[in-house]
């Protein structure tokens, strides 16, 4: 009987083809699995996992970033002064503060121009005296008191008799109005002990109230009256 055999080379080629077919099947299965994972998307993370990974909280203002408007400037009540006026009684015009020169002189915008204004009836120590290298005692405190009282910026200038002094400065009683209450700064600086009464007729409209305020300040040792004065 004749037996027909398979040539050894053919058997090797068939085995190779079977190995290739099996590898193709495995590769195809792997590709299908990867495609399924991609379509499903990445696994979701729990809120706890997000926090532990350092995820940022929802946007919003932090407590430290919240700011509040500063309170409006207020003026503490001044000591009672007999005969003190409670509001302007003469011709007035509104002005805006631009600079505090010292305790009794300021610069303002009024009528569309800048003017220097000298307070009527008072005198404060000089922070820049011509005959000395250092400020006069209590000069810086008086300047700061004037600046603090004028913190709101808006003021009212009241004319007495004269328009200007020999240096070209406007001569005025200076008022501020805060929350319906009027304060005469010339008088207030005297009452708090930051200024002395110094009058030059005919501008003596409030001289009686100024002198009364000075007496009380001196008796109580307020401000410059607390120092040894002549």
C-alpha positions in Angstrom: 0.0 0.0 0.0 1.3 3.4 -0.9 1.1 6.0 1.9 1.1 9.6 0.7 2.9 11.7 3.3 3.0 15.4 3.9 6.2 17.1 3.0 7.9 18.4 6.1 8.1 22.0 4.7 4.3 22.0 4.2 3.7 20.9 7.7 5.9 23.8 9.0 4.1 26.3 6.8 0.7 25.2 8.1 1.8 25.4 11.8 3.1 28.9 11.1 -0.2 29.9 9.6 -2.1 28.6 12.6 0.3 30.5 15.0 -0.2 33.7 13.0 -4.0 33.3 13.0 -4.0 32.8 16.8 -1.8 35.9 17.3 -4.1 37.9 15.1 -7.1 36.8 17.2 -5.4 37.8 20.4 -4.3 41.2 19.0 -7.8 41.9 17.7 -9.3 41.1 21.1 -6.8 43.4 22.8 -7.7 46.3 20.4 -11.4 45.7 21.0 -10.8 45.9 24.8 -8.9 49.2 24.5 -11.6 50.7 22.4 -14.2 49.8 25.0 -12.2 51.5 27.8 -11.7 54.7 25.7 -15.4 55.0 25.0 -16.3 54.5 28.6 -14.1 57.4 29.7 -11.9 57.6 32.8 -13.3 56.3 36.0 -15.1 58.9 38.2 -13.5 60.2 41.4 -15.4 60.6 44.6 -15.6 64.0 46.4 -13.3 62.6 49.0 -10.7 61.6 46.4 -10.8 65.0 44.8 -10.1 66.7 48.1 -7.3 64.4 49.0 -5.7 65.1 45.6 -5.8 68.8 46.2 -8.7 69.8 44.0 -9.6 73.5 44.3 -13.0 74.4 45.9 -15.6 76.2 43.8 -14.7 79.8 42.9 -15.9 82.5 45.2 -14.6 85.3 47.4 -12.6 84.3 50.4 -13.4 86.0 53.7 -10.1 87.8 53.7 -10.8 89.3 50.2 -14.0 91.0 51.3 -13.5 94.6 52.0 -15.7 97.2 53.6 -15.9 101.0 53.1 -14.2 103.0 55.7 -16.7 104.9 58.0 -17.5 108.4 57.1 -15.4 111.1 58.9 -17.0 112.2 62.2 -16.2 114.9 64.6 -16.4 114.3 68.3 -18.4 116.8 70.3 -16.5 119.8 71.5 -16.6 121.2 75.0 -19.6 123.4 75.7 -18.8 127.0 74.9 -21.1 129.8 76.1 -22.4 131.8 73.2 -21.0 129.4 70.5 -22.8 129.7 67.2 -24.5 126.5 65.9 -24.3 127.4 62.2 -23.0 130.2 59.9 -24.8 133.5 60.2 -23.1 135.5 57.4 -22.2 135.2 53.7 -20.8 131.8 52.9 -19.4 129.8 50.0 -18.6 126.1 49.7 -15.0 124.9 49.2 -13.0 121.7 48.9 -9.8 121.1 50.9 -6.6 120.6 48.9 -3.9 121.0 51.6 -3.5 121.5 55.3 -0.7 124.0 55.7 -0.7 124.2 59.5 -3.1 124.6 62.4 -4.7 127.8 61.2 -4.0 127.9 57.4 -5.3 125.7 54.6 -5.5 125.6 50.8 -8.9 125.1 49.1 -10.6 125.0 45.8 -13.3 127.7 45.7 -15.0 129.4 42.8 -12.9 127.3 40.3 -9.5 128.4 41.7 -7.2 127.4 44.5 -6.9 129.9 47.4 -5.0 130.0 50.7 -7.4 130.6 53.7 -6.3 132.0 57.1 -8.7 131.2 60.0 -10.0 134.4 61.6 -9.4 135.1 65.3 -6.9 132.4 66.2 -3.2 131.6 66.0 -1.5 128.2 66.3 2.2 127.4 66.8 4.3 127.5 63.6 5.5 124.2 62.3 8.0 126.0 59.9 9.2 129.1 61.8 11.5 131.3 59.9 13.8 132.0 62.9 14.2 128.4 64.1 15.2 125.1 62.6 12.6 123.1 64.5 8.8 123.5 64.8 7.4 125.5 67.7 6.1 123.4 70.6 2.7 121.8 69.9 2.8 123.0 66.2 2.7 119.5 64.7 -0.1 118.5 67.1 -2.2 121.5 66.0 -1.6 120.8 62.4 -2.7 117.2 62.8 -5.8 118.3 64.8 -6.7 120.6 61.9 -6.2 117.8 59.4 -8.3 115.3 61.4 -11.2 117.7 61.7 -11.1 118.4 58.0 -11.0 114.7 57.0 -14.2 114.9 55.0 -12.7 117.4 52.5 -15.8 119.6 52.1 -16.2 122.8 54.1 -18.0 126.1 54.2 -16.2 129.5 54.3 -17.9 132.3 56.1 -16.8 135.9 55.5 -16.6 138.4 58.4 -15.6 142.0 57.3 -12.2 141.8 55.6 -11.7 139.9 52.4 -7.9 139.2 52.6 -4.9 139.7 54.9 -1.7 141.5 53.8 -0.3 138.2 52.5 -3.2 137.8 50.1 -4.9 135.0 52.0 -8.7 134.8 52.3 -9.8 135.6 55.9 -12.6 133.3 56.8 -14.4 131.4 59.6 -14.2 127.8 58.5 -17.1 125.5 59.0 -17.7 121.8 58.5 -21.1 120.1 58.4 -21.3 116.4 59.2 -24.6 114.5 59.6 -26.5 117.8 60.1 -24.3 119.1 62.8 -22.2 122.2 62.2 -18.7 122.8 63.7 -16.8 126.1 63.6 -13.2 125.0 63.3 -11.8 128.3 64.5 -13.7 127.8 67.8 -13.1 124.1 68.0 -9.3 124.4 67.8 -9.3 126.9 70.6 -11.7 124.8 72.7 -9.5 121.7 72.3 -6.3 123.7 73.3 -4.6 123.8 69.9 -4.9 127.5 69.3 -4.8 130.9 71.1 -7.3 133.7 70.4 -5.7 136.5 68.3 -8.1 139.1 66.9 -7.6 141.8 64.4 -10.5 144.3 64.2 -12.8 144.6 62.4 -13.0 140.8 62.0 -14.3 140.1 65.5 -17.6 138.5 64.9 -17.2 135.5 67.2 -14.6 136.9 69.6 -16.8 136.4 72.7 -17.2 132.7 72.0 -13.5 132.3 71.2 -12.5 134.0 74.5 -14.9 131.8 76.5 -13.5 128.7 74.8 -10.0 129.7 75.6 -10.7 130.3 79.3 -12.2 126.9 79.6 -9.3 125.2 77.8 -6.8 127.0 79.9 -8.6 126.1 83.2 -8.8 122.5 82.1 -5.1 122.4 80.9 -6.1 121.2 77.5 -3.5 121.0 74.7 -0.9 123.7 74.7 -2.3 125.0 78.0 -1.0 121.7 79.6 2.5 122.9 78.9 4.3 125.7 80.7 3.1 128.8 78.9 3.8 132.5 79.5 
